[in-house]
Amino acid sequence: MTEPRPVADTAAVPVPGEARAVPPPLTKKERMGIDRTSMPEQDATERATNFKEVNLGLTEQLAILEAQRCLECPKPYCVDGCPVAVNIPRFIRLLRDGDLHAAAESLMDDNALPCVTGRVCPQESQCEGVCLRAKTGKSVAIGSLERYVADWAQAHLDQLPVAHPAPNGKKVAIIGSGPAGLTAAGELAKKGYDVTIFEAFHAPGGVLIYGIPEFRLPKDIVQAEVDRLIDQGVKIEANAIIGKTYTLPELRERFDAMFIAVGAGLPVFMNVPGENFKGVYSANEYLTRVNLMGAWNADSDTPVLHGQRVVVVGGGNVAMDAVRTSKRLGASEATIVYRRSHDELPARAEEVHHAEQEGIRFEFLAAPLEVLADEERWVTGIRVQRMELGEPDASGRRKPVPIPGSEFVIDADMVVVAIGTRSNPLLTATAPELEINPWGYIVTDEFGMTSMPGVFAGGDIVRGAATVILAMGDGKRSAASIDAYLRGEWPPAPPAAPEPPARAHATPAAAATA
């Protein structure tokens, strides 16, 4: 099992039963007077040359200070803003009161992957986006507090209970070990189901392990979360490609229910001349080679180009991951080409800010027309065209419109395309009875069930490329549906429509993986 990652100031945290000084309760006015804490991070110049984690985590003192900022609202909109419905006020209150064991148990009971979501969840557009404190200032740093408690829990697992419910005799197959699959596995294991995850790659974790770089989400963090699920009885079969190793109907005969969570990992390209030249990567391939296969290491069996002038096309989180990775692999010039302006970037504000600090160049309002190459077909540059913003399109963002005669060339020896992904038809092609929509995504009902009885689906293979936390929300809801289905309580009561939270301010919807 992976050694737990140490947490800042854990030496100051007592063992169960040990007394500790708890700050006296503050008045609402005193809480409102506390400024939001900032997450300590690596120096930008130093971190741009290594793959160590950028954010360093809160100290115990900072975590408790930030926890005191929570107003414990009678109507906790933050919970409504969380796709996995974490009881945020409860774990923050327990942290503030010094009961880290109870805070950890509360958080881990609600969230199967708290160390992950504390790092990559777009809290600014979800729980923090609806925090009432944001109406007159800055929201509570819920994500930072979640990470602190989750890291503390990971470092003190021997002090926390592990659920081992009596087996109920039912078997559930989960296809895909990404955030949706792992979450569903954890929820079902807690209810006594015999859960087996089938993973196509040689290592579990899905996009958490192949898509998100080490400097944002260390691999030992993901492995530790996986190990915790294994300790709860979840089994994982790697190198199992559904559609080749097994078909969906074959697995359906072996299991009482199934959950499909294979993501949407088929890359989308620009459809411009020159995309087949040497030195052009999809972001999927580039990040998988580096993250999962260790291609940054000279001793790795998987090679990867170390471009000196790298252009990444796209503006989402995946684009930021790719361009920041290229910088760490030695690129002297690493450039984002995005067809809209800074204000329309779908990437998390924190990731954009970190990229800017690390010296990433941004070429806004520019759309690729052609990839250029030399006589040996190696990339030499990319020809782009200036754009201007017109009327809003279906996404609500202003549509980019070409400016005639504005073409120019950006010199490059490597181009990474990070403009999105779509569904891979490998699995669905082996199950013609499985209904898919015109874009190849699986169709489900309001409970997550597909057109195949007992087969559920969620995450990107249903909703299209989205975020880690939305996939986890699908996994948690589908696990509840599977439980109801196998207990014969079907159909369950329709899910209640949540009361729409009163957002403190408008925030762009997060797009792209994680």
C-alpha positions as CSV (number, residue, x, y, z in Angstrom):
1,M,0.0,0.0,0.0
2,T,1.2,3.5,-0.7
3,E,2.7,5.3,2.2
4,P,0.3,8.1,3.3
5,R,1.4,11.6,2.4
6,P,2.4,13.7,5.5
7,V,0.2,16.7,6.4
8,A,1.4,20.1,7.5
9,D,1.7,20.3,11.3
10,T,0.3,16.8,11.9
11,A,2.7,16.5,14.9
12,A,0.5,19.2,16.6
13,V,-2.7,17.1,16.1
14,P,-3.5,15.0,19.2
15,V,-4.4,11.3,19.2
16,P,-8.0,10.4,20.2
17,G,-8.8,11.4,23.8
18,E,-5.9,13.8,24.1
19,A,-6.9,17.3,25.2
20,R,-6.2,20.3,23.0
21,A,-6.8,24.0,23.3
22,V,-9.8,25.0,21.2
23,P,-10.2,28.7,20.2
24,P,-13.1,30.4,22.0
25,P,-16.2,30.8,19.8
26,L,-16.3,34.0,17.8
27,T,-19.2,36.3,17.1
28,K,-20.6,36.7,13.6
29,K,-19.0,40.1,13.4
30,E,-15.6,38.7,14.5
31,R,-15.9,35.9,11.9
32,M,-16.7,38.4,9.2
33,G,-13.5,40.3,10.1
34,I,-11.2,37.4,9.3
35,D,-9.6,37.6,5.8
36,R,-9.6,34.5,3.6
37,T,-6.4,32.5,4.0
38,S,-4.1,31.9,1.0
39,M,-2.8,28.5,0.2
40,P,1.0,28.3,0.5
41,E,2.6,27.3,-2.8
42,Q,5.9,26.6,-4.5
43,D,7.7,29.6,-6.0
44,A,6.7,30.0,-9.6
45,T,10.2,30.1,-11.0
46,E,11.2,27.0,-9.1
47,R,8.1,24.9,-9.8
48,A,8.2,25.5,-13.5
49,T,11.2,23.2,-13.6
50,N,9.8,20.4,-11.5
51,F,6.8,18.1,-11.2
52,K,6.3,18.6,-7.4
53,E,2.9,19.7,-6.2
54,V,2.3,23.4,-6.7
55,N,-0.1,24.0,-3.8
56,L,1.5,23.0,-0.5
57,G,-1.6,22.7,1.8
58,L,-2.7,24.7,4.8
59,T,-1.0,24.5,8.2
60,E,-3.2,23.5,11.1
61,Q,-3.2,27.1,12.3
62,L,-4.3,28.4,8.9
63,A,-7.0,25.7,8.6
64,I,-8.6,26.4,11.9
65,L,-8.4,30.2,11.2
66,E,-10.2,29.6,7.9
67,A,-12.8,27.3,9.5
68,Q,-13.7,30.1,11.8
69,R,-14.9,32.2,8.8
70,C,-17.8,29.8,8.2
71,L,-21.1,31.4,9.3
72,E,-23.0,28.2,9.7
73,C,-25.8,29.5,7.6
74,P,-29.3,28.1,8.5
75,K,-29.7,27.3,4.8
76,P,-26.3,25.8,3.7
77,Y,-26.3,26.6,0.0
78,C,-22.7,25.3,-0.2
79,V,-24.1,21.7,0.2
80,D,-26.6,22.4,-2.7
81,G,-23.6,23.5,-4.8
82,C,-21.7,20.3,-4.2
83,P,-22.4,17.5,-6.7
84,V,-21.7,14.8,-4.1
85,A,-23.6,16.6,-1.4
86,V,-20.8,16.8,1.2
87,N,-22.1,18.1,4.5
88,I,-19.7,21.0,4.4
89,P,-20.8,23.0,7.5
90,R,-20.5,19.8,9.6
91,F,-16.9,18.9,8.7
92,I,-15.8,22.6,8.9
93,R,-17.4,22.9,12.4
94,L,-15.7,19.8,13.6
95,L,-12.4,21.0,12.3
96,R,-12.9,24.4,13.9
97,D,-13.7,22.7,17.2
98,G,-10.5,20.6,17.1
99,D,-12.2,17.2,16.5
100,L,-10.2,16.2,13.4
101,H,-11.1,12.5,13.8
102,A,-14.8,13.3,13.6
103,A,-14.2,15.8,10.8
104,A,-12.4,13.2,8.8
105,E,-15.1,10.6,9.4
106,S,-17.8,13.0,8.3
107,L,-15.9,14.0,5.1
108,M,-15.0,10.5,4.1
109,D,-18.5,9.2,4.7
110,D,-19.8,11.8,2.2
111,N,-17.0,11.7,-0.4
112,A,-15.1,8.7,-1.7
113,L,-12.2,10.7,-2.9
114,P,-11.7,13.7,-0.7
115,C,-7.9,14.0,-1.3
116,V,-8.7,14.3,-5.0
117,T,-11.5,16.8,-4.9
118,G,-9.7,19.0,-2.4
119,R,-7.1,19.5,-5.2
120,V,-8.9,19.5,-8.5
121,C,-12.6,20.3,-7.9
122,P,-13.7,23.7,-9.3
123,Q,-15.0,24.9,-5.9
124,E,-15.1,28.5,-7.1
125,S,-18.0,27.7,-9.4
126,Q,-19.8,25.2,-7.1
127,C,-19.7,25.2,-3.3
128,E,-17.6,28.3,-2.9
129,G,-19.6,30.0,-5.7
130,V,-22.8,29.9,-3.7
131,C,-21.2,30.6,-0.3
132,L,-23.1,33.5,1.2
133,R,-19.9,35.2,2.4
134,A,-19.1,35.9,-1.3
135,K,-22.0,38.4,-1.4
136,T,-19.9,40.9,0.6
137,G,-16.4,39.6,0.3
138,K,-14.6,36.3,-0.3
139,S,-16.1,32.9,0.2
140,V,-14.9,30.4,2.7
141,A,-12.0,28.4,1.3
142,I,-13.9,25.2,1.3
143,G,-11.6,23.4,-1.1
144,S,-8.5,24.2,1.0
145,L,-10.2,23.0,4.2
146,E,-11.4,19.8,2.4
147,R,-7.8,19.1,1.4
148,Y,-6.5,19.7,4.9
149,V,-9.0,17.3,6.5
150,A,-8.6,14.7,3.8
151,D,-4.8,14.7,3.9
152,W,-4.9,14.5,7.7
153,A,-7.2,11.5,7.4
154,Q,-4.9,9.8,4.9
155,A,-2.0,10.3,7.3
156,H,-4.0,8.8,10.2
157,L,-5.9,6.0,8.6
158,D,-4.9,3.7,11.4
159,Q,-6.9,5.8,13.8
160,L,-10.1,5.8,11.6
161,P,-12.6,3.0,11.3
162,V,-12.9,0.9,8.1
163,A,-16.4,-0.2,7.1
164,H,-16.7,-3.9,6.5
165,P,-20.4,-4.6,6.2
166,A,-21.8,-8.1,6.0
167,P,-21.9,-9.2,2.3
168,N,-25.4,-9.0,0.8
169,G,-24.7,-11.7,-1.8
170,K,-25.1,-9.3,-4.8
171,K,-22.3,-8.7,-7.4
172,V,-21.8,-5.4,-9.2
173,A,-19.4,-4.7,-12.1
174,I,-18.0,-1.2,-12.7
175,I,-16.4,-0.5,-16.0
176,G,-13.8,2.2,-15.6
177,S,-11.8,3.2,-12.6
178,G,-12.0,7.0,-13.0
179,P,-13.7,9.3,-10.6
180,A,-17.3,8.1,-11.4
181,G,-16.3,4.4,-11.1
182,L,-14.3,4.8,-8.0
183,T,-17.0,6.8,-6.3
184,A,-19.7,4.2,-7.2
185,A,-17.5,1.4,-6.0
186,G,-17.0,3.1,-2.6
187,E,-20.7,3.7,-2.1
188,L,-21.7,0.2,-3.0
189,A,-18.9,-1.5,-1.0
190,K,-20.3,0.4,2.1
191,K,-23.6,-1.4,1.5
192,G,-22.2,-4.9,1.4
193,Y,-22.0,-5.4,-2.4
194,D,-19.3,-7.5,-4.0
195,V,-17.8,-4.9,-6.3
196,T,-15.3,-5.5,-9.2
197,I,-13.9,-2.7,-11.3
198,F,-12.7,-3.4,-14.8
199,E,-10.0,-1.0,-16.0
200,A,-8.6,-0.9,-19.5
201,F,-5.2,0.5,-18.5
202,H,-2.6,-1.2,-16.4
203,A,-3.1,1.1,-13.5
204,P,-6.4,2.3,-11.9
205,G,-7.5,5.9,-11.6
206,G,-8.7,6.8,-15.0
207,V,-8.3,10.5,-15.9
208,L,-7.0,11.1,-12.4
209,I,-3.9,9.1,-13.2
210,Y,-3.4,9.6,-16.9
211,G,-4.9,13.1,-17.5
212,I,-4.0,15.3,-14.5
213,P,-0.3,16.1,-14.0
214,E,1.7,15.3,-10.9
215,F,2.1,18.9,-10.0
216,R,-1.7,19.2,-9.7
217,L,-2.6,15.8,-8.4
218,P,0.3,13.5,-7.2
219,K,-0.1,9.9,-8.2
220,D,0.5,8.6,-4.7
221,I,-2.6,10.6,-3.6
222,V,-4.7,8.7,-6.2
223,Q,-3.1,5.4,-5.4
224,A,-3.8,5.9,-1.7
225,E,-7.5,6.6,-2.4
226,V,-7.6,3.4,-4.5
227,D,-5.9,1.4,-1.8
228,R,-8.5,2.6,0.7
229,L,-11.2,1.2,-1.5
230,I,-9.4,-2.1,-1.9
231,D,-9.2,-2.2,1.9
232,Q,-13.0,-1.9,1.9
233,G,-13.2,-5.0,-0.3
234,V,-13.4,-3.5,-3.8
235,K,-11.6,-5.7,-6.4
236,I,-9.9,-4.3,-9.5
237,E,-9.1,-6.1,-12.7
238,A,-6.7,-4.1,-14.9
239,N,-5.9,-4.5,-18.6
240,A,-9.6,-5.4,-19.2
241,I,-10.8,-3.7,-22.3
242,I,-14.6,-3.9,-22.5
243,G,-15.4,-4.5,-26.1
244,K,-12.3,-6.7,-26.6
245,T,-11.3,-8.6,-23.4
246,Y,-15.0,-8.9,-22.5
247,T,-18.2,-7.7,-24.1
248,L,-20.9,-5.9,-22.2
249,P,-23.5,-8.7,-22.6
250,E,-20.9,-11.2,-21.3
251,L,-20.3,-9.2,-18.2
252,R,-24.0,-8.7,-17.7
253,E,-24.5,-12.5,-17.4
254,R,-21.9,-12.6,-14.5
255,F,-23.2,-9.7,-12.5
256,D,-26.4,-8.6,-10.9
257,A,-26.0,-5.0,-12.0
258,M,-23.4,-2.9,-13.8
259,F,-22.2,0.7,-13.9
260,I,-20.5,2.1,-17.0
261,A,-18.1,4.9,-16.3
262,V,-15.5,4.8,-19.2
263,G,-15.3,8.5,-19.7
264,A,-15.0,10.2,-23.1
265,G,-11.4,9.7,-24.0
266,L,-11.4,9.9,-27.8
267,P,-9.6,13.1,-28.8
268,V,-11.1,15.8,-31.0
269,F,-8.8,17.4,-33.6
270,M,-8.8,20.8,-35.3
271,N,-9.5,19.4,-38.8
272,V,-6.9,21.7,-40.4
273,P,-4.1,20.8,-42.9
274,G,-1.0,19.5,-41.3
275,E,-2.4,17.8,-38.3
276,N,-0.7,14.5,-39.3
277,F,2.8,16.1,-39.3
278,K,5.4,14.8,-36.9
279,G,5.4,16.7,-33.7
280,V,1.6,17.0,-33.4
281,Y,0.0,15.4,-30.3
282,S,-3.5,15.1,-29.0
283,A,-3.5,16.3,-25.3
284,N,-4.7,12.8,-24.4
285,E,-1.7,11.1,-25.8
286,Y,0.8,13.7,-24.6
287,L,-0.5,13.7,-21.0
288,T,-0.9,9.9,-20.9
289,R,2.7,9.4,-22.0
290,V,4.0,11.8,-19.3
291,N,1.6,11.1,-16.5
292,L,0.8,7.4,-16.7
293,M,3.9,6.1,-18.5
294,G,6.6,8.3,-17.0
295,A,7.8,9.5,-20.4
296,W,9.4,12.6,-18.7
297,N,12.0,10.2,-17.3
298,A,14.9,9.4,-19.7
299,D,14.8,5.8,-18.6
300,S,11.2,5.3,-19.5
301,D,10.3,2.8,-22.3
302,T,7.7,5.4,-23.5
303,P,9.2,8.3,-25.4
304,V,7.8,11.8,-25.7
305,L,9.1,14.9,-27.6
306,H,10.7,17.6,-25.5
307,G,9.7,20.6,-27.6
308,Q,11.5,23.9,-27.3
309,R,8.7,26.0,-28.8
310,V,5.4,24.4,-27.9
311,V,2.0,25.6,-28.9
312,V,-1.1,24.2,-27.2
313,V,-4.4,24.9,-28.8
314,G,-7.3,25.2,-26.4
315,G,-8.4,27.1,-23.2
316,G,-9.6,24.4,-20.8
317,N,-8.0,22.7,-17.9
318,V,-6.5,20.1,-20.1
319,A,-4.9,22.8,-22.2
320,M,-3.4,24.3,-19.1
321,D,-2.1,20.9,-17.9
322,A,-0.5,20.3,-21.3
323,V,1.2,23.7,-21.7
324,R,2.5,23.7,-18.1
325,T,3.8,20.1,-18.6
326,S,5.7,21.2,-21.7
327,K,7.3,24.0,-19.7
328,R,8.4,21.5,-17.1
329,L,9.9,19.3,-19.8
330,G,12.2,22.2,-20.9
331,A,10.2,24.3,-23.4
332,S,11.8,27.7,-23.7
333,E,8.5,29.0,-25.2
334,A,5.2,27.5,-24.2
335,T,2.1,29.2,-25.7
336,I,-1.6,28.8,-25.4
337,V,-3.6,29.6,-28.6
338,Y,-7.2,30.3,-27.7
339,R,-9.9,31.6,-30.1
340,R,-11.7,33.7,-27.5
341,S,-10.5,36.2,-24.9
342,H,-9.1,35.8,-21.4
343,D,-12.6,36.4,-19.9
344,E,-14.0,33.3,-21.8
345,L,-11.3,30.9,-20.8
346,P,-13.1,27.7,-19.5
347,A,-10.1,26.7,-17.4
348,R,-10.1,27.2,-13.6
349,A,-9.0,30.7,-12.7
350,E,-6.4,29.2,-10.4
351,E,-4.8,27.1,-13.2
352,V,-4.7,30.1,-15.5
353,H,-3.1,32.2,-12.8
354,H,-0.5,29.5,-12.1
355,A,0.3,29.3,-15.8
356,E,0.7,33.0,-16.1
357,Q,3.1,33.0,-13.1
358,E,5.1,30.2,-14.7
359,G,5.8,32.2,-17.8
360,I,3.2,30.7,-20.2
361,R,2.4,32.9,-23.1
362,F,-1.2,33.4,-24.1
363,E,-2.2,34.2,-27.7
364,F,-5.9,35.2,-27.3
365,L,-8.4,35.7,-30.1
366,A,-6.5,33.4,-32.5
367,A,-7.7,30.3,-34.3
368,P,-5.5,27.8,-36.1
369,L,-5.6,27.5,-39.9
370,E,-2.8,25.2,-40.7
371,V,0.2,23.3,-39.1
372,L,3.4,24.0,-41.0
373,A,6.4,21.6,-41.4
374,D,9.7,21.2,-43.1
375,E,10.6,18.8,-46.0
376,E,10.9,15.9,-43.5
377,R,7.4,16.6,-42.2
378,W,8.5,17.9,-38.8
379,V,6.5,20.7,-37.3
380,T,8.0,24.2,-37.8
381,G,5.0,26.4,-36.8
382,I,1.3,27.0,-36.9
383,R,-0.6,29.5,-39.0
384,V,-3.4,31.3,-37.2
385,Q,-6.0,33.9,-37.8
386,R,-7.1,36.8,-35.6
387,M,-10.6,36.7,-34.3
388,E,-13.1,39.1,-32.8
389,L,-16.0,38.3,-30.6
390,G,-19.5,38.4,-32.0
391,E,-22.9,37.5,-30.6
392,P,-23.2,34.8,-27.9
393,D,-23.5,31.2,-29.1
394,A,-25.3,28.2,-27.6
395,S,-22.7,28.0,-24.7
396,G,-23.5,31.6,-23.7
397,R,-20.1,32.8,-24.7
398,R,-19.6,35.3,-27.5
399,K,-18.8,33.5,-30.7
400,P,-15.4,34.1,-32.3
401,V,-15.6,35.6,-35.8
402,P,-12.5,35.6,-38.2
403,I,-10.9,38.9,-39.1
404,P,-10.1,38.8,-42.9
405,G,-6.4,39.3,-43.8
406,S,-5.2,38.9,-40.2
407,E,-3.2,35.6,-40.6
408,F,0.2,35.2,-38.9
409,V,2.6,32.4,-38.0
410,I,3.7,31.2,-34.6
411,D,7.0,29.3,-34.7
412,A,6.8,25.9,-33.1
413,D,8.5,22.5,-33.1
414,M,5.6,20.8,-31.3
415,V,1.8,21.3,-31.3
416,V,-0.6,19.9,-28.7
417,V,-4.3,19.8,-29.6
418,A,-6.5,20.2,-26.5
419,I,-9.9,21.2,-27.8
420,G,-12.0,18.5,-26.3
421,T,-12.9,14.8,-26.4
422,R,-15.8,12.6,-27.4
423,S,-17.1,9.1,-26.7
424,N,-15.1,6.0,-27.7
425,P,-17.4,3.6,-29.6
426,L,-15.4,0.5,-28.6
427,L,-17.7,-0.5,-25.7
428,T,-21.0,0.5,-27.2
429,A,-20.3,-1.3,-30.5
430,T,-20.5,-4.6,-28.7
431,A,-23.9,-3.9,-27.2
432,P,-26.3,-2.9,-29.9
433,E,-29.2,-2.9,-27.4
434,L,-27.5,-0.1,-25.6
435,E,-29.2,3.2,-26.7
436,I,-26.8,6.0,-27.6
437,N,-27.5,9.5,-28.8
438,P,-26.3,11.0,-32.2
439,W,-23.0,12.0,-30.6
440,G,-22.2,8.5,-29.3
441,Y,-23.0,9.1,-25.6
442,I,-25.0,6.6,-23.6
443,V,-28.6,7.6,-23.0
444,T,-29.9,7.1,-19.4
445,D,-33.1,7.8,-17.6
446,E,-33.5,10.1,-14.5
447,F,-32.1,7.4,-12.3
448,G,-29.0,6.6,-14.4
449,M,-30.3,3.4,-15.9
450,T,-29.5,2.7,-19.6
451,S,-31.8,0.9,-22.1
452,M,-30.3,-2.4,-20.8
453,P,-32.1,-3.4,-17.6
454,G,-29.7,-3.4,-14.6
455,V,-27.0,-1.5,-16.5
456,F,-26.4,2.0,-15.4
457,A,-24.0,4.7,-16.7
458,G,-22.6,8.1,-15.6
459,G,-19.8,10.5,-16.0
460,D,-18.4,11.8,-19.3
461,I,-19.8,8.8,-21.3
462,V,-23.2,10.2,-20.5
463,R,-22.8,14.0,-20.1
464,G,-19.7,14.6,-22.4
465,A,-16.4,15.9,-21.2
466,A,-16.9,17.6,-17.9
467,T,-15.3,17.8,-14.4
468,V,-14.1,15.2,-11.9
469,I,-16.7,16.3,-9.3
470,L,-19.6,16.0,-11.8
471,A,-18.5,12.5,-12.6
472,M,-18.3,11.7,-9.0
473,G,-21.8,13.0,-8.4
474,D,-23.0,10.7,-11.2
475,G,-21.2,7.8,-9.5
476,K,-22.8,8.5,-6.1
477,R,-26.3,8.9,-7.5
478,S,-26.0,5.8,-9.7
479,A,-24.8,3.7,-6.7
480,A,-28.0,4.7,-4.8
481,S,-30.0,3.7,-7.9
482,I,-28.2,0.3,-8.2
483,D,-28.9,-0.3,-4.5
484,A,-32.6,0.4,-4.9
485,Y,-32.8,-1.7,-8.1
486,L,-31.1,-4.7,-6.4
487,R,-33.3,-4.4,-3.3
488,G,-36.4,-4.5,-5.5
489,E,-37.4,-1.0,-4.7
490,W,-37.7,0.0,-8.4
491,P,-38.5,2.5,-9.6
492,P,-37.4,4.6,-6.7
493,A,-39.1,8.0,-5.9
494,P,-38.0,10.6,-8.5
495,P,-35.1,12.7,-7.3
496,A,-36.3,15.9,-5.7
497,A,-35.4,19.0,-7.6
498,P,-33.1,21.0,-5.3
499,E,-33.9,24.5,-4.4
500,P,-31.9,26.8,-6.7
501,P,-29.1,28.5,-4.7
502,A,-28.9,32.3,-4.7
503,R,-25.5,32.7,-6.3
504,A,-23.4,35.4,-4.9
505,H,-21.9,36.2,-8.3
506,A,-21.8,34.8,-11.8
507,T,-19.1,32.2,-12.4
508,P,-18.4,30.5,-15.7
509,A,-19.2,26.8,-15.9
510,A,-16.1,24.6,-15.7
511,A,-15.4,22.8,-18.9
512,A,-12.8,20.2,-19.9
513,T,-11.6,17.2,-17.8
514,A,-11.0,17.9,-14.0
